[in-house]
Amino acid sequence: MEDPLLLPHPDRDTRQRLIDAGLEIFGTYNLEGATTRQLAEQADVNQAAIPYYFGGKEGLYVAVIEYLFSTNFAVIGPVVTALQEDLATKKLTKDDALALLKKLLGTMLERVLTRNASSTWARIIMREQMQPTPAFDLIYEKGIRRLHETVSMLLAIILEKKPTDRKVVLRSHMVVGQVLIFLAGRETIRRRLNLTGYTDEEVKEVRQAFEEQLDILRLGTEAKK
C-alpha cells in the first residue's frame, strides 16, 4: 500500500528529503517566514509528513540544525577535541599555542571557503547569531561554546592571562570573527578580488594571510615586554 505521506520520489527517504528542503527554505526565508507548504513542496511530500516526522515546522528546524552540526562540525569537532586534550595534558609554550590556534582556525577557514560562503547552511547560522531562535541554544552548546572556549584557552597562553579574562574572551571573539568575515563579508571580497569561488591556490593564499594576522598578535605580546 502506498505511503499517504509520500508523493512519488524513489531515491530518497522522506525524513532526509524534508531536512534537505529545510536547509534550502529556512536558509532563504528563516524559521518564521518559511511555511509548511513551501517545505513540503520543496521535499515533494505531503504536508502531513512534517508533523508526522518532526512534530511540526519548529521540530524540522531543530533537525536541520542538528544535521548541520553532524556534517559541518564533523570536520572541526575532532580538531577541537584533540586541542582540548593537549591543553589538559601538556605544558604548552606560546609558540605551541600559536601553532595550535593556526591549525584550529585554519581548518575552520578552509571549511568556510570550500563549502561555499553563500550556501544556505551559512545563512542559517549567521541569521541565528543576529536573530536567535530557541534553536540557538543547540547551536551554542553543540559547536560555538567549545570552539570559543578552546580559542580562549590558546589565546590565554599567548597573552599570559586566564582563559576567562574579559580581554581574552573579547580577543577570542575578534579572532574567530576574522574567519566569519568570509561569510558575512563574502560579497565585498568577491568584488575586490574578482572571485567567483576559491581555487586551491586562493584558499592557501587566504590561509597564509590569516596566519600572518595571528603572528602579529604573538609579536604584539613580545613588543610589550
Secondary structure as UniProt FT lines:
FT   TURN            4..5
FT   HELIX           14..33
FT   HELIX           36..43
FT   TURN            47..48
FT   HELIX           49..54
FT   HELIX           57..71
FT   HELIX           73..89
FT   HELIX           94..114
FT   TURN            117..118
FT   HELIX           120..130
FT   TURN            134..135
FT   HELIX           136..139
FT   HELIX           140..144
FT   HELIX           145..159
FT   TURN            163..164
FT   HELIX           166..184
FT   HELIX           186..193
FT   HELIX           200..223
//
